[in-house]
Amino acid sequence: MKILVTGGTGYIGSHTVVELQKKGFEVIIVDNLSNSFANVVDKIEQISGIRPAFEEFDLTDPGSTSDFFERNNDLDGIIHFAAYKAVGESVNDPLKYYRNNIGSLINILANMKTYGIENLVFSSSCTVYGQPEILPVSEDSPILQAMSPYGNTKQISEEIITDTSLVTNVKAILLRYFNPIGAHDSALIGELPLGVPNNLVPFITQTAIGIRPLLRVFGSDYNTHDGTAIRDYIHVVDLAQAHVVAVERMINHAGKKKIEIFNLGTGNGFSVLEVIHSFEKVSNEKLNYQIVDRRPGDVEIVYADTSFANDELGWKAQKTLDEMMLSAWNWEKALKTKK
Ligand code: UD1
């Protein structure tokens, strides 16, 4: 079985390639390396013993994309990760986000239609729920007005895929991720933020290792037990495994609808301070942090109702918060020794 993984040298993509290979899938990566590095392919090979095929081009380019599909018209499925993901940047440069995230999706869908490729797994985000009224948040919670162009590209992409599925043979599983963190146990692949990280966990590990002087905790006046915001953090390998299950479900025609949507989280909410304390415990490091004002656009509390994914996919996240933080720390330390 042959799977295209777009964005396969990226953070979640690279972990998914490894999990696919473990299950015997042949993988082709397409990535334009705009936010990742070609040597990730070597690392994947080091972990799995199998070198995935890799083509470097931009999926927003219709010519290169159709040329690729002409040569690879026998794909059994596509997992589409390739997208920009920085919320703040999307606010400052919305066209960059719409052009890239929507443009690449349209090119992929057009070629799926042309070549009769049926199975698509799409990276979506819990950001589509905004601040849900009911927690934990289930897949049928209302989609709220997006808070950023980035979030809007996820909402629009879900709609484009759904509309396309109505008039073609395209089927899709839309995976709404909560907060992916951590790294592979080998510490050979992990998150590689370019510049200053926006997300909490890379900021914690970079502060602890001395790259950043101080972590700012955004807000301590939320309506939560310790006043800091709550998220559902999920280990990236748990998340990667859900993609394998999803693609197998589609290939085996086990899906119940042409479009299926699953939340991928652990179902547990942790506050920012709990994440920091878990980090301090597993790393034996004291973290330099300071409480500051809320970050605009942040929601107060969000965590997943995972029962649909658990029951229907037969998948459940396994790793604890401590395990996630330890793997993130081991990855940061491995990066330092390589420098
Ligand atoms: C963010 C995006 C979300 C996107 C996801 C992708 C925003 C508003 N949301 O989610 O749309 O899908 O990343 O990974 O950017 N925090 C600190 N100090 C920091 C960094 C974060 O206190 O230096 C806090 C945040 O306020 C939040 C929590 O840590 O409460 C998690 O933040 P983050 O890792 O950025 O994820 P989200 O904001 O949940």
Residues whose N, C-alpha, C, O or C-beta is under 5 A from the ligand:
A	BS01	UD1	K85 V87 S125 T127 N198 N199 L200 V201 F203 R216 V217 F218 A229 R231 V272 R295 G297 D298
